[in-house]
Amino acid sequence: MGLITSILDALGVNSTVWILLAIFLVTFLIMDQLVFKPYAKALRSREAAVEGSNQDTEKIEQETERLKKVYQNKVKQVQEEMGLIVNKVQKEVDQDRVKIFDSAEKRSKEIYNSGVEGIRKEVELARVSFEAEVNKISKVLETKVMQGGNS
Protein backbone atom coordinates (compact mmCIF):
# COMPACT_ATOMS: atom_id res chain seq x y z
CA MET A 1 0.00 0.00 0.00
CA GLY A 2 2.96 2.25 0.61
CA LEU A 3 3.91 2.04 -3.03
CA ILE A 4 0.44 3.16 -4.17
CA THR A 5 0.54 6.07 -1.70
CA SER A 6 3.98 7.16 -2.92
CA ILE A 7 2.83 6.96 -6.58
CA LEU A 8 -0.30 8.99 -5.78
CA ASP A 9 1.76 11.59 -3.90
CA ALA A 10 4.18 11.75 -6.82
CA LEU A 11 1.23 12.44 -9.15
CA GLY A 12 -0.09 15.16 -6.86
CA VAL A 13 -3.11 13.24 -5.69
CA ASN A 14 -3.90 14.02 -2.10
CA SER A 15 -6.85 13.61 0.26
CA THR A 16 -8.96 16.26 -1.49
CA VAL A 17 -9.39 13.92 -4.44
CA TRP A 18 -10.97 11.37 -2.13
CA ILE A 19 -13.24 13.98 -0.67
CA LEU A 20 -14.24 15.13 -4.18
CA LEU A 21 -14.80 11.52 -5.20
CA ALA A 22 -17.02 10.95 -2.14
CA ILE A 23 -19.00 14.15 -2.87
CA PHE A 24 -19.37 13.08 -6.51
CA LEU A 25 -20.63 9.61 -5.52
CA VAL A 26 -23.11 11.04 -2.98
CA THR A 27 -24.32 13.61 -5.54
CA PHE A 28 -24.58 10.90 -8.23
CA LEU A 29 -26.60 8.62 -5.94
CA ILE A 30 -28.95 11.50 -5.02
CA MET A 31 -29.28 12.52 -8.68
CA ASP A 32 -29.82 8.89 -9.64
CA GLN A 33 -32.72 8.59 -7.21
CA LEU A 34 -34.24 12.02 -7.85
CA VAL A 35 -33.54 12.58 -11.59
CA PHE A 36 -32.12 9.68 -13.57
CA LYS A 37 -34.41 6.85 -12.43
CA PRO A 38 -37.65 8.91 -12.64
CA TYR A 39 -36.59 10.20 -16.07
CA ALA A 40 -35.77 6.67 -17.29
CA LYS A 41 -39.04 5.37 -15.84
CA ALA A 42 -41.02 8.17 -17.54
CA LEU A 43 -39.19 7.51 -20.79
CA ARG A 44 -39.96 3.78 -20.67
CA SER A 45 -43.56 4.54 -19.76
CA ARG A 46 -43.83 6.99 -22.67
CA GLU A 47 -42.27 4.46 -25.07
CA ALA A 48 -44.68 1.78 -23.86
CA ALA A 49 -47.63 4.15 -24.27
CA VAL A 50 -46.51 5.08 -27.78
CA GLU A 51 -46.04 1.42 -28.67
CA GLY A 52 -49.45 0.60 -27.20
CA SER A 53 -50.98 3.46 -29.15
CA ASN A 54 -49.32 2.21 -32.30
CA GLN A 55 -50.66 -1.28 -31.68
CA ASP A 56 -54.12 0.11 -30.92
CA THR A 57 -53.98 2.22 -34.08
CA GLU A 58 -52.96 -0.82 -36.11
CA LYS A 59 -55.77 -2.90 -34.58
CA ILE A 60 -58.28 -0.12 -35.29
CA GLU A 61 -57.05 0.16 -38.88
CA GLN A 62 -57.35 -3.61 -39.34
CA GLU A 63 -60.84 -3.60 -37.83
CA THR A 64 -61.78 -0.65 -40.05
CA GLU A 65 -60.59 -2.51 -43.15
CA ARG A 66 -62.45 -5.65 -42.05
CA LEU A 67 -65.66 -3.68 -41.46
CA LYS A 68 -65.21 -1.86 -44.76
CA LYS A 69 -65.01 -5.21 -46.58
CA VAL A 70 -68.01 -6.54 -44.66
CA TYR A 71 -70.10 -3.49 -45.52
CA GLN A 72 -68.94 -3.52 -49.14
CA ASN A 73 -70.03 -7.16 -49.35
CA LYS A 74 -73.35 -6.28 -47.75
CA VAL A 75 -73.85 -3.39 -50.17
CA LYS A 76 -73.02 -5.69 -53.09
CA GLN A 77 -75.42 -8.33 -51.73
CA VAL A 78 -78.20 -5.75 -51.26
CA GLN A 79 -77.61 -4.42 -54.77
CA GLU A 80 -77.82 -7.96 -56.17
CA GLU A 81 -81.02 -8.57 -54.21
CA MET A 82 -82.43 -5.27 -55.46
CA GLY A 83 -81.55 -6.31 -59.01
CA LEU A 84 -83.33 -9.62 -58.52
CA ILE A 85 -86.36 -7.88 -57.06
CA VAL A 86 -86.42 -5.34 -59.89
CA ASN A 87 -86.16 -8.15 -62.45
CA LYS A 88 -88.91 -10.09 -60.71
CA VAL A 89 -91.17 -7.03 -60.56
CA GLN A 90 -90.39 -6.25 -64.21
CA LYS A 91 -91.36 -9.81 -65.20
CA GLU A 92 -94.57 -9.53 -63.19
CA VAL A 93 -95.34 -6.18 -64.81
CA ASP A 94 -94.67 -7.67 -68.24
CA GLN A 95 -96.91 -10.64 -67.46
CA ASP A 96 -99.65 -8.33 -66.17
CA ARG A 97 -99.31 -6.15 -69.26
CA VAL A 98 -99.62 -9.22 -71.50
CA LYS A 99 -102.68 -10.35 -69.53
CA ILE A 100 -104.22 -6.88 -69.76
CA PHE A 101 -103.53 -6.67 -73.50
CA ASP A 102 -104.85 -10.20 -74.04
CA SER A 103 -107.94 -9.39 -72.01
CA ALA A 104 -108.42 -6.10 -73.87
CA GLU A 105 -107.96 -7.84 -77.22
CA LYS A 106 -110.40 -10.58 -76.24
CA ARG A 107 -112.92 -7.99 -75.05
CA SER A 108 -112.51 -5.91 -78.20
CA LYS A 109 -113.02 -9.06 -80.33
CA GLU A 110 -116.11 -9.86 -78.32
CA ILE A 111 -117.42 -6.31 -78.81
CA TYR A 112 -116.51 -6.44 -82.51
CA ASN A 113 -118.11 -9.85 -82.99
CA SER A 114 -121.24 -8.82 -81.11
CA GLY A 115 -121.38 -5.65 -83.25
CA VAL A 116 -120.92 -7.68 -86.42
CA GLU A 117 -123.55 -10.16 -85.25
CA GLY A 118 -125.91 -7.29 -84.43
CA ILE A 119 -125.35 -5.80 -87.87
CA ARG A 120 -125.95 -9.22 -89.50
CA LYS A 121 -129.20 -9.57 -87.58
CA GLU A 122 -130.27 -6.07 -88.54
CA VAL A 123 -129.32 -6.73 -92.17
CA GLU A 124 -131.25 -10.00 -92.05
CA LEU A 125 -134.25 -8.24 -90.52
CA ALA A 126 -133.98 -5.48 -93.13
CA ARG A 127 -133.75 -8.12 -95.89
CA VAL A 128 -136.75 -9.99 -94.55
CA SER A 129 -138.64 -6.72 -94.20
CA PHE A 130 -137.52 -5.69 -97.67
CA GLU A 131 -138.61 -9.04 -99.12
CA ALA A 132 -141.93 -8.68 -97.38
CA GLU A 133 -142.33 -5.22 -98.83
CA VAL A 134 -141.26 -6.44 -102.26
CA ASN A 135 -143.78 -9.27 -102.01
CA LYS A 136 -146.49 -6.82 -101.02
CA ILE A 137 -145.56 -4.48 -103.84
CA SER A 138 -145.37 -7.31 -106.34
CA LYS A 139 -148.79 -8.56 -105.23
CA VAL A 140 -150.17 -5.05 -105.55
CA LEU A 141 -148.58 -4.72 -108.98
CA GLU A 142 -149.81 -8.15 -109.96
CA THR A 143 -153.26 -7.26 -108.83
CA LYS A 144 -153.18 -4.00 -110.75
CA VAL A 145 -151.74 -5.69 -113.81
CA MET A 146 -154.42 -8.32 -113.61
CA GLN A 147 -157.08 -5.74 -113.17
CA GLY A 148 -155.64 -3.68 -115.95
CA GLY A 149 -155.80 -6.63 -118.29
CA ASN A 150 -159.45 -7.26 -117.48
CA SER A 151 -160.57 -3.79 -117.96
C-alpha positions, 0 to 999 in steps of 0.5 A: 500500500505504501507504493500506491501512496507514494505513486499517488503523492508523486502524481499530486493526488492528495486527500482532497481527491478522495473527498471530491470523489465521495462528494461526486458519488453522494451527488450521483446517488442523489441525482440517480434517485431524484432525476435519472431513475424517474426520467428513465421510468417516464421515458420507458412509460412513454415508449410503452404508451406510444407502442401501445398506441401504435398497436391500438392504431394498427388494430383499429385500422385492421378492424376498419378494413375488415368492417369496410369489406363486410359493408362492401359485401353487404352493399353488393349483396343488397344491390344484387337482391335489389336487381333480382327484385327489380327483375322479378317485378319487371317480369310480373309487370310484363306478365300483367301487361300481357294479360291486360292486352290479351284481355283487352284484345279478347274484349274488343273481339267480343265487342266487334263480334257482337257488333258484327252479329248485331249488324248481320241480324239487322241486315237479315231483318232489313232483308226480310222486311224488304222481301216482305215489302217487295212481295207486297208491292209485287202482289199489288202490282200483280193485282193492278196488272191483272185488273188492268188486263181485265178492264 
